[in-house]
Amino acid sequence: MNAEAALGRIPGFAGATLLVQLSDGPTNASFLVERTSEKFVLRLDKPETGKLGLDRGNEKHVSAAIAAAGLGPEYLYFDPHEGSCLRPWLTGQSWSASDLQEPRNLERLAILLRKLHSLQAVGKPFDPLAAAHRYAAAVGTEQAARLVNRAADAIGAGQGGETALCHNDLVCENIFEAEDGRLLLIDWEYAGMGDPYFDLAVVVQHHRLEPGLSRSFLDAWLGRSATTEERNHLSSQCSFYECLLELWNLRLKL
């Protein structure tokens, strides 16, 4: 379904204007929409969405809870079956990797994640190891097999503890600072119940935080100094994420 047809299916948006395409990723494309001087973001799925195991019904459920908690945007329309959704355009900007090198920013993010991870359980379980196995099976090379074995060893060493509602894709582009100073998280397509240390690991490993920043980030999230066991837990999740990211990149090349 193209963007014009998708808008025509959304109540009240048949006459809206498509201004520009904002993104064109492997699983979806997004567009800037205007209606009577108000702006919105329309997201449309691609066939790869299902192949990669994304569950839009779960995302819809989680996003509603996140919006109610004030941690993310509220969707005005969300059809998991057609793979389309619409939310207001947010004024502000996403963080960059350099923003995550600032101790004060990491502290702000840690406090936000503490709020997220303390929310009432909602959404399906998120199993990153199952995702690693899917990517490895799709790639089908010896390199992928070695990576998934390393991933399994790493996450096995890092398992344990309580589960929480997690974002599971905390790359800098998904951390949004609104014009009014609020910090929000966007793009909840991988969200679900899981190990909160995986959220921390994505921040640390994806953005290559040096050890001092990693330690202070974990301490800020805990609200106290981390124990050796807690630091080892984060380190194991970082090792796992490194393998998962490499598998994801190999999968995208297919």
N, C-alpha and C positions, 0 to 999 in steps of 0.2 A: 504494500500500500504506500502510495507516495504521500508527501506532506500535505498537499491540497486536499486529497481525499480523507486523510486522517482528521484534518481540521473540520471538515464537513460533518463528521460523525460526532463531534463534541458539541453538546448543547450550547448554543449561543456563540459559536465560533465559526460558523459557516462563512461569514463575511470578513473574518480577520485577515490581516495581511502578513504574508511571510516576508520578513525583511532580509534575512541572511542565514546561511548555514553556519552553525557555530562549530560543529565537530563532525568528524566522520571516522569513527573508531571501528574496531573489529566486530563488536557486537551491536552497535547502534549508531544512529546519527541524530544530531540535535539541531534545532532551528530556533531562531529568534522570531517571535510572533508579536504583532501589535494589534490591539483592538481598542478603539476610542481612547487613544493616547496612553493606554496601559500596555506594558510589555510582559511577555510570558516566554517560557522555554518549552518547546515541544520535543519529546524524545520518541524516536521510532526504532523498533528492534529490527535486526537483520537475522537471517537464518542461523548464523553462528551462535546466537544467544542460547538456543536449545542444545546445540552440540556441546557447548561448554558447561552445561549443567546449571545455568542460571534459572532461578525460580522467581518469576515476576509476582506470583501470588503472595509468596512469602515477603518479597520486598514491599509490596503494597501494605501488608499487615504491619511490618516493622516501621515503615515510614510514617504511618499514622501515629504510632506510639511515640516516635521520635519527635514529630511535629508537636504533639501534645505536651511533651516535656521541654519544648523550646530549644532543642539541640539541632534541629534541621528544618528544612523548608516543608511547607504543607502542600500536598498535591491537590489541585483542583479537579483533576480527572486522571483516572488510572485504570486502564483496561488490560489486565494481564494476558488475556486470550488473543487480543489483536496486537499486543506488544506496543501500546502507545500510552503516553502519559503527558500531563501538562502541569506546570507549576509556575508561580509568579517569577519574573526576572528579579534577581537579587542585585542590589546596588552594593558594590564593594569589589573585592578581588580575592582570588585564591592565593594562598601562600606559594612561595617558591622554595626550592631546596635551601637557599641561603637564609630564609626566614627561620628554618629549623636549626640553624647554627647559633641562634641567639638564646642564651639561657633563660631570659625572661619569657620568650615565646614558648619554649619547651615547658616552662612552669605553667603557663596559661593552658597549654594543650593538656598537660597532665591533670590539671584540675577538671577540665572538661571531660576527659576520659574517665576520671573517677566518678563523675556524675552519671555518665553513660553506663558504666559497669555496675552501678548500684541500682539501676532501674529494675522494675519487675520483669521477670522472665517473659519474653515474647519472641515469636518466630521459631523456625525450625533449627535443629542442631546444624552447625557448620563444621564440616569435616575436611580440613585442608589436606590431610593425607589422602583421602579419597580423590580429591581434585588432582593431587600429584600423580596418582595412579592413572586417572583418566588422561592426563596430558601425556604421560609416558607411553600409554597404550596407543594413543593416536600417533605419536611420533614414531614409535616402533624401532628405535635404534639401540645399539649397545650403550651409547652415551646416555640415552634417556633411562635405560634400565639401571645403570650405575647411579644416576642421580636420584631415582626414586628409592633405591636401597639406602643411599646416604640420608635421604630425607626421613625415611622410616626409622633409621637408627637415631637420628637427631631428635625427632619428636618423641620417640620412646623414652629418651633420657629426660625430656622436658615435660612429660605428662604429670598430671596430678593437680590437686587443688580444685577450687570451686569454678564452675562455669558462670558466664555472665553474657548479657547481650553485647555483642561486639560488632564493630563496623567491618573489620577484616580487609580493608583496602585503604589504609591510611597513608596513601601517597600525598605529597604536598598539595597537588591539584584539588584534592577532595577536602582540604581544610580551608574554610572560607571566612574571611574577616569582613563583616558587613560594615557599611558606611557609618553606622551608629556605634561601632566598636565591638559588637557582639561577635563571638567566635562560634561558627556553625560547622557542621559536617554535612557534606553533600554526597550524592551517588551511593546509595545503600544497597546496591545489587548483590553484594556478597554477604550482607549482614545476617546474623543468626547467633544462636547460643553457642558459645565456645570458650576457649581459654583466653582470658583477657591479656595474658602475656604475649599472645600472638599479635594483638593490636600494637602493643609496645614494640615488639620486634620489627614490625613493618616500618614503624617510624625510625627506629635505630638503624636497621640493616639497609633499608632501601635508600636512606639518605646519608649513609656512611658516617654516622655520628662517632666522634672520637670517644675513647673510654670515659673521660671525665664528664662529658655531656651525657653519655648514656647512664652513668651512675646517678647523676643529679636528676635526670628525667625519671628514673625508677623511684628514687627517693621522694620526688615531688608527687608522684602518683600514689605511693604508699602513704605519704604524709609523715614519714619517719625514715630513719636510715634502714636500708635493706639488709637482710641477713645474707650470709654466704650462699645459702640454699636458694634464696630468691634471685640473687645475681646469677647463679648457675642456671636457674630456670629460664631467665631471660636469654642467657647466652645460647642455650639449647634451641630455643625458639628462633633466635637469629640464624643459627646454622641451618635450621629447617627451612626458614624463609628464603635463604640464599639459594638452596636447591630448588624450591618451588618456583622462584622467579626465573631461574635458568630454564626450567621445564616449560614455563609459560611462554618464554621468548622463543623456544624451539617450536612449540605448538603453533605460535602465530606465523611462523615461516612456512607452514604447510600450504 
